[in-house]
C-alpha cells in the first residue's frame, strides 16, 4: 500500500498532532470511594484512532464523586481492558474454528482476512490500544455528572459537587443500564 512506505511515514509525520479522548464512566455502587464499576463502550473505544508519535491522549472520566484513587483507577482500567482483549481473542478463535458469522473482531479487522492475518491484526490492534490507554492515563480529567453524582450518593449524605459539569449531556443508554 502506498501509505506504508517512506512517503506514507512522511505524510503521517507532517500531520498536525491530534488530541484523542478516551471516554470512561465510573458508576459508584457502594458507599466507599473505591466502590465503582467501569463502563466503557468497547466498540467505540476500538474505533478510536491509534495514537501517532506526536499525538496526545487524555482520559475523560465521568463520575459521581472525585475522591477515588487515580492509581487504582489505572490498575482497574488496565485489568478491565486486558479481560476484554482476552475475550476478543477467544471470540475470534471461536469464530475461526466454526467459520461462523463475523463478530465484533471481524468487523474491526475485516471479515475477509485469513486467520493468521486476523490474529496478527488483533494483536497489533490490542497493542495499539494499550499504548493509547497508557498515554491517556498520563492526563486524567474527572468531571462529575449530575446523574452519576445522584446515584453515587443515594442513601447517604450528599458529597461535594465541586467539578460538576452542569451543562453535561444526558448519560448514554449503556451507562444508564448500569445504574439499574
N, C-alpha and C positions, 0 to 999 in steps of 0.2 A: 504494500500500500504506500502511496506517495507520502503520507504523513508520518511514516515510520523512520525515514532516513534523516539525513542532515538537515534538509530543508524543513521537514516537519518539526525537528527539535528546535531549530532556529525560530520558526514561526511561533512555537509554544513559548519560547524564551522571551519573545517580543510582546507577547500578550500582556495587558495590564494585570496586576495581581487581583485576585478575587478574594472576597470575604465569604466563606462558606459557613452557613448557620446549621448547626446540628440541634434539632429541636427535641426536648425531653420534658416529660411531665412527671412530677412526683405526687403520688397520691398517698397522703398520710392517713393510715388506717388504724392508728393507735395513739395513746396519749403522749408518747415519748417522741423526741425529735428524730430519732433513727427508725421509727416505725413507719416505713413508707414502702410503697411499691413503685417500680419504674414503668412508665408507659411510653413506648417508642413505636412509631409507625414504621415497621421494618421495611415494607416495600418502598416507602418514601425515602427512608434512610439509604437503602441500597441504590436508589436512583440519584442520590446526590453525586455531584461531580467529584472525581478524585482530585485531591489537592496536588497542584504543581509545586515545584520548589519555592516559588515566590508567593504562593497563595497563603492566606492565613485562615484559620477556622476558629469558631467560637461555639461554646455550648450554651444554648439559651434554655434555661431551666425555668419552667413554670411550676410553682409550688404553692402550698398553703401556709408554709412557715419557712423561716430562713435560718433557724438555729441548728441545722444538721451539720455534721462534719463533712467538709468537702473531700477529704481524703477517702472517707468511707463511701461517698457517692462515686468517686472514681473507681474504687475497687468493685463496687456493686455493678456499675455500668459495664466495666470490662468483663465481669463474670457473666452478666446477663447476655452480652453480645457473644461471648465465647459459646455459651449454651445455644444461642440462636444459630451461630455459624456451624456448630456441630450438627444441629438439627437439619440445617440446609444441606450439609454434606450427606447425611443419612437419607434425606428425601431424594437427593439427586441419585444416589446409589440405588435406591429402591426403584426410582423411575427408570434408570438404565437397565436394571435387572428385569423389569417387567415390560419395558417398551410401552409404558402407559402414556396417557395424555400428558402434555407438558405441564409441569407445575411452576411454582414461583422461580425456581432456579433456572429452568429452561427459558422462561420468559425474560429473565435478566441476562442470561448468557447467549441466548439464541437457540431455538429448538433444533435447527438443522446441523449443529456441530456434532462431530464424532465424540465418543465417550472420553478419550484421552484429552481432547481439546477442551471439553466441558470441565473435566477435573482440573486441568491446568488453569483455565479461566476462572473457575470458582476460587481456587487457591489464591490467584492474583487479586481477585476482587475482595476477598476476605483480608488479605494483607494490606491492600489499599485503604479499606475502611478502618482497619486497626490503626494505621498511620494517621488517618483523618481524625479519629477519636482522640488519639494521643495529642495531636495538635490542639484540638478543641478543649481538652482538659486543662490546657495552659491558660485558657481565657474563659472562665466560667462566669456567667452572669445570671443571677437569680432574680426573677420578678414574681411577686405574689399575684395570684389570680383570685378574684373575689369568690368564685365557686369553690376552688380548691382550699382557700382560706376557711370558708364556712364549713367545709367538710372536715378539715384538719382539726378544727376547734370545737366540733359538735360535742355536746355533753360536758363541756368544761369551760372555765372562764376564758373568754377570747384573748388571744395573744396579740402582739403588736401588728399594726397594719403598715409599718414602715416598708417601703418598697412596693406597695400595691400599685399595679397599673390599672387605674380606674377606667381607662379607655380600651381595655383589652377586649378582643373579640370573644364571643362565647366559646366554650370548650368544644372541641370536635366530638363527634358521637363516640368514637372508640375510647376517648378519655371518660366521657360521661358514663359509659357502660362499666368502667372500672369503679365508679363511685356507687354503683347499685349494690 
